[in-house]
Amino acid sequence: MPIRIFLNGSQGRMGQVIRQIISQSDDLVMVAGSDLVTDADVPYPIYDQPIACTVDFDVVIDFSNPSALPGLFELIRQRRCPAVICTTGLSTDLETDLAQLAQIAPIFKSANMSLGINLLAKLARQAAHLLVPDYDIEIIEAHHNQKVDAPSGTALMLAEQINQELNGKMQLIHDRSQIHQKRNPIEIGMHAIRGGNIVGEHTVLFAGQEELITLHHSAGSRSVFARGAIAAARFIVGKPAGLYDMNNLLET
């Protein structure tokens, strides 16, 4: 039997890509969606609120925005269903709510669903271990002009991975315009670019006195994130309650 998908944010950019991939799959089927746009010509119901969903499904895939998550979290809480949360820019309160949900349902959460980005994170950790404190770290991300959160969740994830490797001693600096002092060795500079239709670019710079090491990932299309989310959905179905991430998927 195909895995039945409930897609939160079904009519958005990523939602459209996921729907197309699902339609070409033999083991997945869209049974419902949730979006502010509910009058689309599709063969399944689209609800204006996730909690209004009345159909049965096996797993949630979420590509929405933080304001849409409280309603989705209530649906997950009621059904205790598996969920893949791809929305970024969550507040501390939403992160806390998600951690609580993971006590009663299997939750897959990643700031970026790309295999390449998660490999980049591993390489950045290794580089930080070998190069710091002799090298300064800067993270640069670029996205399309419709993205509302900055820096991206992926950039923050990269910084967090590096900081974990360095025992949490680094500080994120988002704006140097008012600092008026030389760079502190414990800084990780964060830079966000917004323009055009850039899908996603992430660069980690390790700048030494005589050389510059650059780790870079470029997403060619949104399909790379959609395919990662679908792989996560396949992975999470049947798992016990808990909080899972891309590392768990890559280890299987």
C-alpha positions in Angstrom: 0.0 0.0 0.0 1.4 3.5 -0.9 2.4 5.8 1.9 -0.3 8.4 2.3 1.0 12.0 2.5 -0.5 15.0 4.1 1.4 18.1 2.8 1.3 21.3 4.8 2.1 24.2 2.5 0.9 22.2 -0.5 0.5 25.1 -2.8 3.8 26.8 -2.1 7.0 26.6 -4.1 8.3 23.6 -2.4 4.8 22.0 -2.1 4.4 22.1 -5.8 7.8 20.3 -6.4 6.9 17.7 -3.8 3.5 17.1 -5.3 5.1 16.5 -8.7 7.6 14.0 -7.4 4.9 12.2 -5.4 2.8 11.9 -8.6 5.6 10.1 -10.3 6.2 7.7 -7.4 4.8 4.2 -7.1 5.0 4.0 -3.3 3.6 7.5 -2.3 0.2 9.1 -2.7 -1.1 12.6 -1.8 -4.3 12.3 0.1 -4.7 15.9 1.5 -3.0 19.2 1.9 -3.2 22.4 3.9 -2.7 25.9 2.5 -4.1 29.4 2.5 -5.0 28.7 -1.2 -7.7 26.1 -1.1 -9.4 26.4 -4.5 -6.7 24.5 -6.5 -7.9 21.9 -9.0 -6.4 18.8 -7.4 -7.9 15.4 -6.7 -7.7 15.6 -3.0 -8.9 18.1 -0.3 -6.9 21.1 0.7 -7.8 22.6 4.1 -7.2 26.2 5.2 -6.0 24.8 8.6 -4.2 21.5 9.2 -6.4 20.7 12.2 -9.5 20.7 9.8 -8.2 17.6 8.0 -10.6 14.7 8.2 -8.9 12.1 6.0 -6.5 9.4 7.1 -2.8 9.7 6.3 0.5 8.1 7.2 2.9 11.0 7.5 3.0 14.8 7.3 5.5 16.7 5.2 5.7 20.3 6.1 7.1 23.1 3.9 5.2 26.1 5.2 6.2 29.0 7.5 6.5 29.4 11.3 3.1 31.0 11.6 1.4 27.9 10.2 3.1 25.5 12.6 0.9 25.8 15.8 -2.1 24.4 13.9 0.0 21.7 12.4 1.5 20.8 15.8 -2.1 20.4 17.2 -2.9 18.0 14.4 0.3 16.0 15.2 -0.6 16.1 18.9 -4.1 14.7 18.3 -3.1 12.0 15.9 0.4 11.2 17.1 1.4 10.9 13.5 4.9 10.9 12.0 6.0 14.3 10.6 8.8 15.7 8.5 9.3 19.4 9.5 11.2 21.3 6.8 10.1 24.8 7.8 13.0 27.0 9.1 13.1 30.1 11.2 11.3 28.6 14.2 11.2 30.6 17.4 12.4 29.2 20.7 8.8 28.5 21.7 8.2 26.5 18.5 11.4 24.6 19.0 10.3 23.7 22.5 6.8 22.7 21.3 8.5 20.5 18.7 10.7 18.8 21.2 7.6 18.1 23.3 5.8 16.6 20.3 8.7 14.3 19.8 7.9 12.6 23.1 4.6 11.3 21.7 5.3 11.1 17.9 8.2 10.5 15.5 9.4 13.9 14.3 12.0 14.4 11.6 13.5 17.9 11.7 16.4 19.2 9.5 17.3 22.8 8.6 18.1 21.5 5.1 17.0 18.3 3.4 19.9 18.1 1.0 22.4 15.3 1.2 25.1 17.6 0.0 24.5 20.3 2.7 24.7 17.7 5.4 28.0 16.4 4.0 29.1 20.1 4.0 28.3 20.3 7.7 30.4 17.3 8.4 33.3 18.7 6.4 33.0 22.0 8.2 33.2 20.3 11.6 36.3 18.5 10.6 37.9 21.6 9.2 37.0 23.6 12.3 38.6 20.9 14.5 41.8 21.1 12.5 42.1 24.8 11.7 40.7 26.8 14.6 42.1 29.0 16.3 44.5 29.7 13.5 41.8 30.4 11.0 38.8 32.7 11.1 35.3 31.4 10.2 32.7 33.2 8.1 29.5 31.8 6.7 27.8 33.3 3.7 24.3 32.3 2.4 22.3 33.5 -0.6 18.6 32.9 -1.4 15.8 34.2 -3.6 14.2 37.6 -2.8 11.0 36.0 -1.4 12.7 34.3 1.6 11.7 36.1 4.8 14.1 34.7 7.4 17.8 35.6 7.6 20.2 34.1 8.1 18.8 30.8 6.7 18.1 27.9 8.9 20.9 26.0 7.1 23.4 28.7 7.8 22.5 28.6 11.5 22.8 24.8 11.4 26.3 25.0 9.9 27.3 27.5 12.6 25.8 25.2 15.3 27.7 22.2 14.0 30.9 24.1 13.9 30.3 25.5 17.4 29.6 22.0 18.8 32.9 20.8 17.4 34.6 23.8 19.2 32.9 23.2 22.5 30.4 26.1 22.2 33.1 28.8 22.5 32.2 30.6 19.3 29.9 33.7 19.0 27.7 34.4 16.0 28.1 37.9 14.7 25.3 39.1 12.3 26.2 42.8 11.9 29.6 44.4 12.3 28.5 47.9 11.3 28.2 49.1 14.9 31.1 47.1 16.5 34.0 49.4 15.4 36.7 47.0 16.6 38.9 44.4 15.1 37.7 40.9 14.7 37.5 38.6 17.7 39.0 35.1 17.1 36.0 33.5 18.6 33.5 35.0 16.1 31.7 33.2 13.4 30.6 35.9 10.9 27.1 35.4 9.4 26.1 37.0 6.1 22.8 36.8 4.2 22.2 37.7 0.6 18.7 38.0 -0.9 18.1 38.4 -4.6 16.5 37.1 -7.8 15.6 33.4 -7.8 18.7 32.0 -6.1 17.7 28.5 -4.9 20.3 28.2 -2.2 24.0 28.9 -1.8 26.0 28.2 1.3 29.7 28.9 1.8 31.9 28.4 4.8 35.2 30.3 4.7 38.2 29.4 6.9 40.6 32.3 6.5 44.2 31.9 7.6 47.2 34.2 7.3 48.5 32.7 4.1 45.6 30.8 2.7 41.8 30.7 2.3 39.8 27.4 2.5 36.3 27.5 1.0 33.6 24.9 1.4 30.7 25.6 -0.9 27.3 24.1 -1.7 25.0 25.2 -4.5 21.5 23.9 -5.0 20.6 23.6 -8.7 16.9 23.3 -8.1 14.3 22.8 -5.3 14.0 19.2 -6.3 17.1 18.3 -4.1 15.3 19.5 -1.0 12.0 17.9 -2.0 13.6 14.5 -2.6 15.3 14.7 0.7 12.0 15.4 2.4 10.4 12.5 0.7 13.3 10.2 1.7 12.8 11.4 5.3 9.0 10.6 5.1 9.8 7.1 3.9 12.3 6.8 6.8 10.1 8.1 9.6 7.0 6.0 8.9 6.9 3.2 11.5 9.5 4.7 13.8 8.9 5.1 17.5 8.4 8.6 19.0 11.5 10.7 19.0 13.3 13.5 17.3 15.2 12.4 14.2 17.5 14.3 11.8 19.4 13.8 8.6 22.2 12.0 10.4 19.8 9.2 11.4 18.7 8.9 7.8 22.2 8.8 6.4 23.2 6.1 8.9 20.5 3.6 7.6 
